Amino acid sequence: MDLTERFINYTKFDTQSCEDSDSVPSTAKQLDFAKYLKKELEDEGLSDVEMDDMGYIYATLKANTKKKTPTIGFISHYDTSPDASGKDVKARIIRNYDGNDIELSPGIFSTTEKFPELKAHVGEDLIVTDGTTLLGADDKAGIAEIVQAMCYLRDHDEIKHGDIRVGFNPDEEIGMGAHHFDVEKFGCDWAYTMDGGDLGDLEYENFNAAGAKVYIKGVSVHTGYAKGKMRNANRLACEFNAMIPETDIPETTEGYQGFYHLLGIESRTEEAKLSYIIRDHDRSMFEDRKDFMEECVRKMNEKYGEGTVRIELHDQYYNMKEKIDPNMHVIDIVLRAMQENGVAPKVEPIRGGTDGAQLSFKGLPCPNIFAGGVNFHGPHEFVSIQVMEKAVAVIVKICEITGNFED
């Protein structure tokens, strides 16, 4: 099976995860794909193929050298984003893309004005949707690339390598992908997530991340008799959010700049709840941001009475750079693999997070490499076949370099 066929087969499975679920995986339909993928790995001849009852899949391509080498891993997630439907994906290939607007379906266009990223892929073969669902290159492209690379190494015994582990997991899109990933069972010295964007992306800096829920207790009284008695939680919710600087929100920040993002408000006169995420690359500034939110709560209570507002804060993940910096050989190998395949590295901080961030703090240094998808989480998502092929070549080269690794 070639790379393109493998990827398109994967997109036929609806693997959308769900933020409101307490189960693992968050949706049962993810297990349908996991079972298919497990069998595919077995059919392709990988060893130690196993899937646990939560849908986490592990497998090994055995070493073909007697030299003592590090055991490395490659990881991708198979769930797709809750932001757009992943059901009945109709993937099609546009051969030799000409640089013009793409009509996905009658009346639905991916225009170069709105999506200028298309211009970087003139002359390439693009896989697109019909404009009604996402594609799922995030991160089924990564899975296809990893499996294809393992098959290539299986068939080219002249490329010497150590044990290579692969791992595939659910629920990355809802921030839960690494929670149940068994790092000890995986047994790697280091690993790479194939979950980045376009050609050359290499990421080992990400946000420190926290979630915050702000609860406001109001007092409901008939409006005709409300003077001096009513405390309208709706209005207090607006007042609280107005305390967040407009310079520190996603709409006004970029690069290394952190932010507060209001995810949603649930409110009525008697009570309100505001949900936020807090992000910053700098650990100290991240802690300051959490302190600021608590100070806002203190000021509201000082004004309206103790117990009117309370906050629940919880850390979600941290900047993997803390764990990668002492292990920069992990990055050096990727840079060399890219350069030897004619790929110009683009090392940029992630304005978000990956499973690799959590895995790095669980003891598995795990930077993120491009998988080729563009415009994730929506119907204008696409992936270049040629970029996917480059990703396969980079994986193969990483394995080859590591097979000759000297600490």
C-alpha positions, 0 to 999 in steps of 0.5 A: 500500500502506498502512502496516499492510499494509506492516508485516504483509507484512514480519513474514512474513519470518523474519529472525532473526540469529545470534550464533554466525555468522561470516558477513555477514549472520549468517543467509542468510534475512535476504537473502531479505527484503533482496531483497524490500525492494530491489524494493519500493523500486524499485517505489515509485520511489526512486532509486539503489537498491542492495544490496551482497553483505552485504545493506546497502540504500541508496536516495534520495528526490531533492530537489524543491527547488533550495535548497541543503539538508543531505542527511539519512538514515533508517536501520532494521535488518531482523533480529530478535532471537535471543531468540525465534523470528521464524518463521511470525509470525502478526500480527493486529490488535486494533481499538479496544483496550478496555484488558483482558487480550489472549488471544493464543492459547488459554491465552496472555495478555498481561495488563495486570498483567504488561504495564501498557504496554498501558493507554497504548494504550486505543482504539488498534488494536494489532498483536500475535502469537499468543504463540508468536513475536516480532512484529518491530516491532523494527525492521520497524516502523521500516522500514515507517515510513520507506518509508511516509514516502518514499511520502508525500513522493513523492506530496506535491510541495508539501512541499519537501525536500532529498535524503533517503537511506534505509538498511536493514541486517542484524545490529543485534540481535547488535551488528554492524549498523553495522560494514559500513554505508558512511557515505561512500556514504550521504553524509548530513550527519546521520541518524536511526535509527527504532529506538526504543520507544513514542510520543515516545521520543528517545534520544541518550545510550547506554551505553559498552559492552565485552565481557569473556571471563575464562578460568580454567585448572584442574588436574584430579586424581582426587578421591580423591587431589586434596588439594594438587593439584586446582585446580577451575576450576568453583569458581574461576569462582564465586569470580571472579563473587562479586567482582562487586558485587551493587549493579552488576548489571542486576537492581539498576540503572536510569537512568544506573547502569552494570553488569556482566552475566554472560552465561554460564559454560562450565566443567569442572574443568580449565577455565572461561570466563565471558562478561560485558558491561560498561556505563556512560554515563559514559566515565570510570566505564566505564574504571574498570569495565574496570580493576576486572575486570582487578584481579579477575584480578590478585587471583585470580592472586595467590591461585592462581598467575600464569596461572591467570586471564586476561581478554580485553576489547574495546570494543563501542561508545561513548556517542553523546552525545559526538558529538551534543552538538556537533550539537544542531540534529539534536535540535532538529529532531526536538523541533520535528517531534514538537511540531508533530505533537502528540507529547510528547517523552520524552528518556531515556538508552538502557540499551543501544545502537543502530546510531546509536551506532556510526554517530555515531563513524563521523562520522554523527551519528545519534540514535534516534527511536521506532518504536512497538514495545513489549515487544521480543524476545518473544511479547508484543511489540505495536505501535500502528498510531496510533503508527506513523502518528505516526512517519511524520508525524514523519519527514515533518516532519523532512524538511520542516523540513530542507528549510528548514534554515538553518545 
